[in-house]
């Protein structure tokens, strides 16, 4: 843990002083107006969450600490975590130290395995992942330190220790879920000589193809963080703001990620593509896909994988996966259909006129790549997402602990109160 702790002790004064200066100089400055539609519509677009690790621009997409994600597609997840946490890219030595640190506890914790083995055979893999993390909560250094009265401004050190333990364990827990749920139950032990993502790819036992290990690496990099306002990140931040440890917080975040409107979207997109394949007995023409899209829209259905709450351009993460398919010359039916949809859907949605963003998001192709390279059990895809997103959620929780963020407590209003507020706001003074 020394490599991250040392770096964080260097950058922490900068984080804290910047936050303090903003509060002192601009604490009373209004930065947004909130409409009734935004309150009723889930607070969409209201700037109310501090997230220093990443940002999403409607015109550019995801940036990690200010760096466009397409500039990070050759990075390892360890590099991404280091960057998220410290704001700086690691040196080769720092990356290797962090990689060794995450490999130290890579075997599945026995208490987590015991919980997984007793869960119902129809349990969803995401429920198993959430339960697996809770099973090792008793190991939390943060909870022990807090109960023993550790100084508040040093609690981030114990949070860092928990983050390392959680991240070093989550890949083995996830791999165990895959082996128990979809294989013969035999676990594959980690290789301490391998890095975090390569070990994960190995423990899953899906394929020995180098493309598989590279896809797992890229998948973990691209899904690691996506601002603080999405359901999983916001849930994790909120739970942690009550000074719950990261095992509670990340488990809760995963429960949000499991929703069909969030992390399950990738498997829904693949199901859509598989339905197309089955309907046409293979890869349809682009004219056939165009007619299919219009049929869905006329029936009030959406085109899975297209549109985004923030983006107004093609998701750069989609582009990264598309380029990956080109690099490894992946052309199976699902990937071919995904590529044809990319050529067809934006024009259809623009002509339809109701979509604010007619372009694909990351889910439009990510599942097809996993499927092509051997992971055909798409109820597991959100677990892959969750392993990745744990990087960003841990980083965000750690940042808030370092700068001393307070408990999250927005003001809620009833429908009657909201109506009264709206009426007062629209009353023109005589």
VOVONU-499285 format. One record per residue (C-alpha): residue number from 1; x, y, z. Coordinates in nm, 2 decimals. Layout:
<pts>
+-----+--------+--------+--------+
! seq !   east !  north !     up !
+-----+--------+--------+--------+
! NUM !      X !      Y !      Z !
...
+-----+--------+--------+--------+
</pts>
This chain:
<pts>
+-----+--------+--------+--------+
! seq !   east !  north !     up !
+-----+--------+--------+--------+
!   1 !   0.00 !   0.00 !   0.00 !
!   2 !   0.30 !   0.23 !   0.04 !
!   3 !   0.31 !   0.32 !  -0.32 !
!   4 !  -0.03 !   0.48 !  -0.32 !
!   5 !  -0.01 !   0.61 !   0.04 !
!   6 !   0.31 !   0.79 !  -0.04 !
!   7 !   0.17 !   0.95 !  -0.35 !
!   8 !  -0.15 !   1.05 !  -0.18 !
!   9 !   0.03 !   1.21 !   0.10 !
!  10 !   0.20 !   1.43 !  -0.16 !
!  11 !  -0.12 !   1.53 !  -0.35 !
!  12 !  -0.36 !   1.55 !  -0.05 !
!  13 !  -0.27 !   1.90 !   0.05 !
!  14 !  -0.35 !   2.02 !  -0.30 !
!  15 !  -0.69 !   1.85 !  -0.30 !
!  16 !  -0.78 !   1.98 !   0.05 !
!  17 !  -0.67 !   2.34 !  -0.02 !
!  18 !  -0.85 !   2.36 !  -0.35 !
!  19 !  -1.18 !   2.24 !  -0.19 !
!  20 !  -1.13 !   2.48 !   0.10 !
!  21 !  -1.06 !   2.78 !  -0.13 !
!  22 !  -1.37 !   2.71 !  -0.34 !
!  23 !  -1.58 !   2.70 !  -0.02 !
!  24 !  -1.43 !   3.02 !   0.11 !
!  25 !  -1.44 !   3.22 !  -0.21 !
!  26 !  -1.76 !   3.09 !  -0.38 !
!  27 !  -1.96 !   2.90 !  -0.11 !
!  28 !  -2.27 !   3.13 !  -0.15 !
!  29 !  -2.25 !   3.14 !  -0.53 !
!  30 !  -2.55 !   3.00 !  -0.71 !
!  31 !  -2.44 !   2.78 !  -1.01 !
!  32 !  -2.77 !   2.64 !  -1.13 !
!  33 !  -3.15 !   2.68 !  -1.14 !
!  34 !  -3.36 !   2.38 !  -1.07 !
!  35 !  -3.68 !   2.32 !  -1.27 !
!  36 !  -3.99 !   2.13 !  -1.16 !
!  37 !  -3.92 !   1.88 !  -1.45 !
!  38 !  -3.57 !   1.81 !  -1.30 !
!  39 !  -3.70 !   1.75 !  -0.96 !
!  40 !  -3.97 !   1.51 !  -1.09 !
!  41 !  -3.74 !   1.36 !  -1.35 !
!  42 !  -3.47 !   1.23 !  -1.11 !
!  43 !  -3.26 !   1.54 !  -1.09 !
!  44 !  -3.13 !   1.49 !  -1.44 !
!  45 !  -2.86 !   1.75 !  -1.52 !
!  46 !  -2.86 !   1.93 !  -1.19 !
!  47 !  -2.49 !   1.99 !  -1.08 !
!  48 !  -2.50 !   1.87 !  -0.72 !
!  49 !  -2.24 !   1.60 !  -0.68 !
!  50 !  -1.86 !   1.65 !  -0.64 !
!  51 !  -1.66 !   1.41 !  -0.85 !
!  52 !  -1.30 !   1.49 !  -0.91 !
!  53 !  -1.20 !   1.16 !  -1.08 !
!  54 !  -1.38 !   1.19 !  -1.41 !
!  55 !  -1.62 !   1.40 !  -1.62 !
!  56 !  -1.84 !   1.34 !  -1.92 !
!  57 !  -1.88 !   1.61 !  -2.18 !
!  58 !  -2.18 !   1.59 !  -2.42 !
!  59 !  -1.95 !   1.67 !  -2.71 !
!  60 !  -1.64 !   1.46 !  -2.61 !
!  61 !  -1.75 !   1.18 !  -2.38 !
!  62 !  -1.55 !   1.04 !  -2.08 !
!  63 !  -1.24 !   1.20 !  -1.95 !
!  64 !  -1.04 !   1.04 !  -1.66 !
!  65 !  -0.87 !   1.32 !  -1.46 !
!  66 !  -0.90 !   1.54 !  -1.77 !
!  67 !  -0.76 !   1.28 !  -2.01 !
!  68 !  -0.99 !   1.17 !  -2.29 !
!  69 !  -1.06 !   0.80 !  -2.25 !
!  70 !  -0.95 !   0.72 !  -2.61 !
!  71 !  -0.60 !   0.82 !  -2.50 !
!  72 !  -0.60 !   0.56 !  -2.23 !
!  73 !  -0.71 !   0.25 !  -2.42 !
!  74 !  -0.36 !   0.10 !  -2.40 !
!  75 !  -0.34 !   0.15 !  -2.02 !
!  76 !  -0.38 !  -0.12 !  -1.75 !
!  77 !  -0.66 !  -0.10 !  -1.49 !
!  78 !  -0.38 !  -0.05 !  -1.23 !
!  79 !  -0.28 !   0.27 !  -1.42 !
!  80 !  -0.64 !   0.38 !  -1.43 !
!  81 !  -0.69 !   0.34 !  -1.06 !
!  82 !  -0.36 !   0.52 !  -0.98 !
!  83 !  -0.47 !   0.80 !  -1.21 !
!  84 !  -0.82 !   0.82 !  -1.06 !
!  85 !  -0.69 !   0.83 !  -0.71 !
!  86 !  -0.39 !   1.06 !  -0.74 !
!  87 !  -0.46 !   1.27 !  -1.05 !
!  88 !  -0.13 !   1.15 !  -1.20 !
!  89 !  -0.03 !   0.86 !  -1.42 !
!  90 !   0.20 !   0.62 !  -1.25 !
!  91 !   0.56 !   0.56 !  -1.33 !
!  92 !   0.65 !   0.21 !  -1.45 !
!  93 !   0.78 !   0.12 !  -1.10 !
!  94 !   0.46 !   0.26 !  -0.93 !
!  95 !   0.24 !   0.06 !  -1.17 !
!  96 !   0.44 !  -0.26 !  -1.10 !
!  97 !   0.42 !  -0.20 !  -0.72 !
!  98 !   0.04 !  -0.15 !  -0.74 !
!  99 !   0.00 !  -0.46 !  -0.96 !
! 100 !   0.19 !  -0.67 !  -0.70 !
! 101 !  -0.02 !  -0.52 !  -0.42 !
! 102 !  -0.35 !  -0.61 !  -0.59 !
! 103 !  -0.22 !  -0.96 !  -0.67 !
! 104 !  -0.13 !  -1.03 !  -0.31 !
! 105 !  -0.48 !  -1.11 !  -0.20 !
! 106 !  -0.61 !  -1.24 !  -0.52 !
! 107 !  -0.73 !  -1.58 !  -0.39 !
! 108 !  -1.10 !  -1.60 !  -0.32 !
! 109 !  -1.15 !  -1.54 !   0.06 !
! 110 !  -1.29 !  -1.86 !   0.21 !
! 111 !  -1.58 !  -1.68 !   0.39 !
! 112 !  -1.69 !  -1.53 !   0.06 !
! 113 !  -1.67 !  -1.87 !  -0.11 !
! 114 !  -1.87 !  -2.03 !   0.16 !
! 115 !  -2.15 !  -1.77 !   0.11 !
! 116 !  -2.14 !  -1.81 !  -0.27 !
! 117 !  -2.17 !  -2.19 !  -0.24 !
! 118 !  -2.48 !  -2.17 !  -0.02 !
! 119 !  -2.67 !  -1.93 !  -0.24 !
! 120 !  -2.97 !  -2.05 !  -0.44 !
! 121 !  -2.89 !  -2.20 !  -0.78 !
! 122 !  -3.11 !  -1.94 !  -0.94 !
! 123 !  -2.94 !  -1.64 !  -0.77 !
! 124 !  -2.83 !  -1.37 !  -1.01 !
! 125 !  -2.45 !  -1.33 !  -1.05 !
! 126 !  -2.49 !  -0.97 !  -0.94 !
! 127 !  -2.66 !  -1.07 !  -0.61 !
! 128 !  -2.38 !  -1.32 !  -0.56 !
! 129 !  -2.11 !  -1.05 !  -0.61 !
! 130 !  -2.28 !  -0.81 !  -0.37 !
! 131 !  -2.31 !  -1.08 !  -0.11 !
! 132 !  -1.95 !  -1.19 !  -0.16 !
! 133 !  -1.82 !  -0.84 !  -0.08 !
! 134 !  -2.04 !  -0.82 !   0.23 !
! 135 !  -1.90 !  -1.15 !   0.34 !
! 136 !  -1.55 !  -1.00 !   0.38 !
! 137 !  -1.67 !  -0.67 !   0.54 !
! 138 !  -1.55 !  -0.80 !   0.88 !
! 139 !  -1.20 !  -0.75 !   0.75 !
! 140 !  -1.25 !  -0.37 !   0.72 !
! 141 !  -0.95 !  -0.17 !   0.85 !
! 142 !  -1.16 !   0.14 !   0.83 !
! 143 !  -1.44 !   0.01 !   1.06 !
! 144 !  -1.18 !  -0.11 !   1.32 !
! 145 !  -0.99 !   0.22 !   1.31 !
! 146 !  -1.31 !   0.42 !   1.34 !
! 147 !  -1.43 !   0.22 !   1.64 !
! 148 !  -1.09 !   0.27 !   1.81 !
! 149 !  -1.12 !   0.64 !   1.76 !
! 150 !  -0.87 !   0.71 !   1.48 !
! 151 !  -0.84 !   1.08 !   1.40 !
! 152 !  -1.10 !   1.19 !   1.13 !
! 153 !  -0.84 !   1.34 !   0.90 !
! 154 !  -0.65 !   1.01 !   0.89 !
! 155 !  -0.94 !   0.79 !   0.82 !
! 156 !  -0.86 !   0.80 !   0.45 !
! 157 !  -0.55 !   0.58 !   0.52 !
! 158 !  -0.77 !   0.30 !   0.64 !
! 159 !  -1.02 !   0.36 !   0.36 !
! 160 !  -0.72 !   0.31 !   0.12 !
! 161 !  -0.64 !  -0.02 !   0.29 !
! 162 !  -1.00 !  -0.13 !   0.24 !
! 163 !  -1.00 !  -0.03 !  -0.12 !
! 164 !  -0.69 !  -0.24 !  -0.19 !
! 165 !  -0.84 !  -0.54 !  -0.01 !
! 166 !  -1.17 !  -0.50 !  -0.19 !
! 167 !  -1.01 !  -0.47 !  -0.54 !
! 168 !  -0.76 !  -0.75 !  -0.48 !
! 169 !  -1.05 !  -0.98 !  -0.38 !
! 170 !  -1.33 !  -0.88 !  -0.62 !
! 171 !  -1.17 !  -1.04 !  -0.92 !
! 172 !  -1.14 !  -1.38 !  -0.74 !
! 173 !  -1.49 !  -1.35 !  -0.61 !
! 174 !  -1.63 !  -1.27 !  -0.95 !
! 175 !  -1.43 !  -1.55 !  -1.11 !
! 176 !  -1.55 !  -1.79 !  -0.85 !
! 177 !  -1.91 !  -1.69 !  -0.93 !
! 178 !  -1.85 !  -1.76 !  -1.29 !
! 179 !  -1.69 !  -2.10 !  -1.22 !
! 180 !  -1.97 !  -2.20 !  -0.98 !
! 181 !  -2.26 !  -2.07 !  -1.18 !
! 182 !  -2.15 !  -2.16 !  -1.54 !
! 183 !  -1.87 !  -2.42 !  -1.52 !
! 184 !  -1.80 !  -2.73 !  -1.31 !
! 185 !  -1.73 !  -2.53 !  -0.99 !
! 186 !  -1.36 !  -2.59 !  -1.00 !
! 187 !  -1.18 !  -2.27 !  -0.92 !
! 188 !  -0.86 !  -2.15 !  -1.10 !
! 189 !  -0.60 !  -2.02 !  -0.86 !
! 190 !  -0.44 !  -1.68 !  -0.95 !
! 191 !  -0.09 !  -1.65 !  -1.07 !
! 192 !   0.10 !  -1.39 !  -0.86 !
! 193 !   0.33 !  -1.31 !  -1.15 !
! 194 !   0.03 !  -1.17 !  -1.35 !
! 195 !  -0.12 !  -0.83 !  -1.34 !
! 196 !  -0.48 !  -0.76 !  -1.21 !
! 197 !  -0.67 !  -0.79 !  -1.53 !
! 198 !  -0.47 !  -1.08 !  -1.68 !
! 199 !  -0.52 !  -1.27 !  -1.36 !
! 200 !  -0.89 !  -1.21 !  -1.38 !
! 201 !  -0.91 !  -1.33 !  -1.74 !
! 202 !  -0.71 !  -1.64 !  -1.64 !
! 203 !  -0.93 !  -1.72 !  -1.33 !
! 204 !  -1.25 !  -1.70 !  -1.54 !
! 205 !  -1.11 !  -1.98 !  -1.76 !
! 206 !  -1.30 !  -1.86 !  -2.07 !
! 207 !  -1.02 !  -1.87 !  -2.33 !
! 208 !  -0.65 !  -1.89 !  -2.37 !
! 209 !  -0.66 !  -1.66 !  -2.67 !
! 210 !  -0.45 !  -1.35 !  -2.61 !
! 211 !  -0.74 !  -1.14 !  -2.75 !
! 212 !  -0.95 !  -1.25 !  -2.45 !
! 213 !  -0.70 !  -1.12 !  -2.19 !
! 214 !  -0.67 !  -0.80 !  -2.39 !
! 215 !  -1.05 !  -0.76 !  -2.40 !
! 216 !  -1.08 !  -0.81 !  -2.03 !
! 217 !  -0.81 !  -0.54 !  -1.98 !
! 218 !  -0.98 !  -0.30 !  -2.21 !
! 219 !  -1.33 !  -0.37 !  -2.06 !
! 220 !  -1.20 !  -0.30 !  -1.71 !
! 221 !  -1.04 !   0.03 !  -1.83 !
! 222 !  -1.34 !   0.16 !  -2.02 !
! 223 !  -1.60 !   0.09 !  -1.76 !
! 224 !  -1.39 !   0.20 !  -1.45 !
! 225 !  -1.55 !   0.54 !  -1.39 !
! 226 !  -1.82 !   0.77 !  -1.54 !
! 227 !  -1.87 !   1.07 !  -1.32 !
! 228 !  -2.04 !   1.06 !  -0.98 !
! 229 !  -2.41 !   1.11 !  -1.07 !
! 230 !  -2.49 !   0.77 !  -1.22 !
! 231 !  -2.69 !   0.53 !  -1.00 !
! 232 !  -2.40 !   0.31 !  -0.89 !
! 233 !  -2.15 !   0.58 !  -0.82 !
! 234 !  -2.40 !   0.81 !  -0.65 !
! 235 !  -2.52 !   0.51 !  -0.44 !
! 236 !  -2.17 !   0.43 !  -0.34 !
! 237 !  -2.08 !   0.79 !  -0.25 !
! 238 !  -2.40 !   0.83 !  -0.05 !
! 239 !  -2.36 !   0.51 !   0.15 !
! 240 !  -1.99 !   0.59 !   0.22 !
! 241 !  -2.08 !   0.95 !   0.32 !
! 242 !  -2.25 !   0.80 !   0.63 !
! 243 !  -1.90 !   0.67 !   0.72 !
! 244 !  -1.99 !   0.32 !   0.61 !
! 245 !  -1.68 !   0.13 !   0.49 !
! 246 !  -1.62 !   0.05 !   0.12 !
! 247 !  -1.75 !  -0.30 !   0.15 !
! 248 !  -2.09 !  -0.17 !   0.24 !
! 249 !  -2.07 !   0.11 !  -0.01 !
! 250 !  -1.95 !  -0.08 !  -0.31 !
! 251 !  -2.20 !  -0.37 !  -0.24 !
! 252 !  -2.48 !  -0.11 !  -0.24 !
! 253 !  -2.35 !   0.04 !  -0.56 !
! 254 !  -2.35 !  -0.30 !  -0.73 !
! 255 !  -2.71 !  -0.34 !  -0.63 !
! 256 !  -2.79 !  -0.02 !  -0.83 !
! 257 !  -2.57 !  -0.13 !  -1.12 !
! 258 !  -2.78 !  -0.45 !  -1.14 !
! 259 !  -3.08 !  -0.25 !  -1.26 !
! 260 !  -3.20 !  -0.28 !  -1.63 !
! 261 !  -3.17 !   0.09 !  -1.68 !
! 262 !  -2.80 !   0.09 !  -1.57 !
! 263 !  -2.56 !  -0.20 !  -1.58 !
! 264 !  -2.79 !  -0.46 !  -1.72 !
! 265 !  -2.82 !  -0.26 !  -2.04 !
! 266 !  -2.52 !  -0.44 !  -2.20 !
! 267 !  -2.69 !  -0.78 !  -2.18 !
! 268 !  -3.02 !  -0.63 !  -2.31 !
! 269 !  -2.83 !  -0.50 !  -2.61 !
! 270 !  -2.68 !  -0.84 !  -2.68 !
! 271 !  -3.02 !  -1.00 !  -2.64 !
! 272 !  -3.15 !  -0.76 !  -2.90 !
! 273 !  -2.86 !  -0.85 !  -3.14 !
! 274 !  -2.91 !  -1.23 !  -3.08 !
! 275 !  -3.29 !  -1.18 !  -3.16 !
! 276 !  -3.19 !  -1.02 !  -3.49 !
! 277 !  -2.96 !  -1.30 !  -3.57 !
! 278 !  -3.22 !  -1.56 !  -3.50 !
! 279 !  -3.49 !  -1.37 !  -3.68 !
! 280 !  -3.29 !  -1.35 !  -4.00 !
! 281 !  -3.09 !  -1.67 !  -3.97 !
! 282 !  -2.77 !  -1.48 !  -3.96 !
! 283 !  -2.66 !  -1.13 !  -4.05 !
! 284 !  -2.93 !  -0.92 !  -4.22 !
! 285 !  -2.87 !  -0.65 !  -4.48 !
! 286 !  -2.86 !  -0.29 !  -4.37 !
! 287 !  -3.19 !  -0.24 !  -4.56 !
! 288 !  -3.35 !  -0.51 !  -4.35 !
! 289 !  -3.21 !  -0.36 !  -4.03 !
! 290 !  -3.34 !  -0.02 !  -4.13 !
! 291 !  -3.69 !  -0.16 !  -4.17 !
! 292 !  -3.66 !  -0.35 !  -3.84 !
! 293 !  -3.56 !  -0.03 !  -3.66 !
! 294 !  -3.86 !   0.16 !  -3.80 !
! 295 !  -4.09 !  -0.13 !  -3.70 !
! 296 !  -3.97 !  -0.10 !  -3.34 !
! 297 !  -4.01 !   0.27 !  -3.33 !
! 298 !  -4.36 !   0.25 !  -3.48 !
! 299 !  -4.44 !   0.00 !  -3.20 !
! 300 !  -4.31 !   0.24 !  -2.93 !
! 301 !  -4.00 !   0.04 !  -2.87 !
! 302 !  -3.64 !   0.18 !  -2.83 !
! 303 !  -3.33 !   0.07 !  -3.01 !
! 304 !  -3.11 !  -0.08 !  -2.74 !
! 305 !  -2.77 !   0.06 !  -2.71 !
! 306 !  -2.85 !   0.40 !  -2.87 !
! 307 !  -2.89 !   0.72 !  -2.69 !
! 308 !  -2.73 !   0.85 !  -2.37 !
! 309 !  -2.83 !   1.07 !  -2.08 !
! 310 !  -2.54 !   1.30 !  -2.13 !
! 311 !  -2.36 !   1.23 !  -2.46 !
! 312 !  -2.46 !   1.39 !  -2.79 !
! 313 !  -2.19 !   1.21 !  -2.99 !
! 314 !  -2.08 !   0.85 !  -3.04 !
! 315 !  -1.96 !   0.72 !  -2.71 !
! 316 !  -1.58 !   0.71 !  -2.74 !
! 317 !  -1.59 !   0.38 !  -2.54 !
! 318 !  -1.80 !   0.23 !  -2.83 !
! 319 !  -1.53 !   0.35 !  -3.07 !
! 320 !  -1.26 !   0.19 !  -2.86 !
! 321 !  -1.44 !  -0.15 !  -2.87 !
! 322 !  -1.51 !  -0.11 !  -3.24 !
! 323 !  -1.14 !  -0.05 !  -3.30 !
! 324 !  -1.06 !  -0.36 !  -3.08 !
! 325 !  -1.28 !  -0.57 !  -3.31 !
! 326 !  -1.10 !  -0.43 !  -3.61 !
! 327 !  -0.76 !  -0.49 !  -3.45 !
! 328 !  -0.83 !  -0.86 !  -3.39 !
! 329 !  -1.04 !  -0.91 !  -3.70 !
! 330 !  -1.35 !  -1.02 !  -3.51 !
! 331 !  -1.63 !  -1.06 !  -3.76 !
! 332 !  -1.88 !  -1.31 !  -3.61 !
! 333 !  -2.25 !  -1.26 !  -3.66 !
! 334 !  -2.31 !  -1.05 !  -3.34 !
! 335 !  -2.02 !  -0.81 !  -3.41 !
! 336 !  -2.12 !  -0.78 !  -3.78 !
! 337 !  -2.48 !  -0.69 !  -3.67 !
! 338 !  -2.35 !  -0.44 !  -3.42 !
! 339 !  -2.14 !  -0.28 !  -3.69 !
! 340 !  -2.44 !  -0.27 !  -3.94 !
! 341 !  -2.66 !  -0.12 !  -3.67 !
! 342 !  -2.40 !   0.16 !  -3.63 !
! 343 !  -2.43 !   0.23 !  -4.00 !
! 344 !  -2.81 !   0.24 !  -3.99 !
! 345 !  -2.95 !   0.35 !  -3.65 !
! 346 !  -2.82 !   0.71 !  -3.62 !
! 347 !  -2.98 !   0.80 !  -3.95 !
! 348 !  -3.31 !   0.63 !  -3.86 !
! 349 !  -3.33 !   0.81 !  -3.52 !
! 350 !  -3.24 !   1.14 !  -3.68 !
! 351 !  -3.52 !   1.10 !  -3.93 !
! 352 !  -3.75 !   0.98 !  -3.65 !
! 353 !  -3.67 !   1.31 !  -3.48 !
! 354 !  -3.74 !   1.22 !  -3.11 !
! 355 !  -3.40 !   1.10 !  -3.00 !
! 356 !  -3.18 !   1.37 !  -2.84 !
! 357 !  -2.88 !   1.15 !  -2.91 !
! 358 !  -2.90 !   0.91 !  -3.20 !
! 359 !  -2.55 !   0.76 !  -3.15 !
! 360 !  -2.44 !   0.44 !  -2.99 !
! 361 !  -2.32 !   0.41 !  -2.63 !
! 362 !  -2.07 !   0.15 !  -2.50 !
! 363 !  -2.34 !  -0.11 !  -2.44 !
! 364 !  -2.42 !  -0.13 !  -2.82 !
! 365 !  -2.11 !  -0.35 !  -2.88 !
! 366 !  -1.94 !  -0.45 !  -2.55 !
! 367 !  -2.16 !  -0.76 !  -2.50 !
! 368 !  -2.10 !  -0.88 !  -2.86 !
! 369 !  -1.72 !  -0.88 !  -2.80 !
! 370 !  -1.75 !  -1.09 !  -2.48 !
! 371 !  -1.99 !  -1.33 !  -2.66 !
! 372 !  -1.75 !  -1.36 !  -2.96 !
! 373 !  -1.45 !  -1.44 !  -2.75 !
! 374 !  -1.63 !  -1.72 !  -2.55 !
! 375 !  -1.83 !  -1.57 !  -2.26 !
! 376 !  -2.17 !  -1.65 !  -2.39 !
! 377 !  -2.34 !  -1.64 !  -2.04 !
! 378 !  -2.46 !  -1.28 !  -2.07 !
! 379 !  -2.62 !  -1.26 !  -1.72 !
! 380 !  -2.26 !  -1.24 !  -1.61 !
! 381 !  -2.18 !  -0.93 !  -1.81 !
! 382 !  -2.29 !  -0.69 !  -1.54 !
! 383 !  -2.05 !  -0.86 !  -1.30 !
! 384 !  -1.77 !  -0.77 !  -1.55 !
! 385 !  -1.90 !  -0.42 !  -1.54 !
! 386 !  -1.92 !  -0.43 !  -1.16 !
! 387 !  -1.56 !  -0.54 !  -1.12 !
! 388 !  -1.45 !  -0.25 !  -1.34 !
! 389 !  -1.67 !   0.01 !  -1.18 !
! 390 !  -1.54 !  -0.09 !  -0.83 !
! 391 !  -1.22 !   0.09 !  -0.94 !
! 392 !  -1.39 !   0.42 !  -0.99 !
! 393 !  -1.63 !   0.40 !  -0.69 !
! 394 !  -1.34 !   0.31 !  -0.46 !
! 395 !  -1.15 !   0.61 !  -0.60 !
! 396 !  -1.44 !   0.84 !  -0.55 !
! 397 !  -1.51 !   0.73 !  -0.20 !
! 398 !  -1.14 !   0.76 !  -0.12 !
! 399 !  -1.13 !   1.12 !  -0.26 !
! 400 !  -1.43 !   1.22 !  -0.04 !
! 401 !  -1.27 !   1.07 !   0.27 !
! 402 !  -0.94 !   1.26 !   0.19 !
! 403 !  -1.11 !   1.60 !   0.16 !
! 404 !  -1.36 !   1.54 !   0.44 !
! 405 !  -1.69 !   1.56 !   0.25 !
! 406 !  -2.00 !   1.56 !   0.47 !
! 407 !  -2.29 !   1.32 !   0.46 !
! 408 !  -2.51 !   1.34 !   0.15 !
! 409 !  -2.84 !   1.49 !   0.24 !
! 410 !  -3.04 !   1.66 !  -0.04 !
! 411 !  -3.37 !   1.83 !   0.04 !
! 412 !  -3.68 !   1.65 !  -0.07 !
! 413 !  -4.02 !   1.80 !  -0.13 !
! 414 !  -4.38 !   1.66 !  -0.16 !
! 415 !  -4.58 !   1.71 !  -0.48 !
! 416 !  -4.79 !   1.98 !  -0.30 !
! 417 !  -4.47 !   2.16 !  -0.18 !
! 418 !  -4.33 !   2.14 !  -0.53 !
! 419 !  -4.65 !   2.29 !  -0.68 !
! 420 !  -4.64 !   2.57 !  -0.42 !
! 421 !  -4.28 !   2.64 !  -0.50 !
! 422 !  -4.36 !   2.65 !  -0.88 !
! 423 !  -4.66 !   2.88 !  -0.83 !
! 424 !  -4.45 !   3.12 !  -0.62 !
! 425 !  -4.17 !   3.12 !  -0.88 !
! 426 !  -4.42 !   3.19 !  -1.17 !
! 427 !  -4.62 !   3.46 !  -0.99 !
! 428 !  -4.54 !   3.80 !  -1.14 !
! 429 !  -4.51 !   4.08 !  -0.88 !
! 430 !  -4.77 !   4.36 !  -0.93 !
+-----+--------+--------+--------+
</pts>
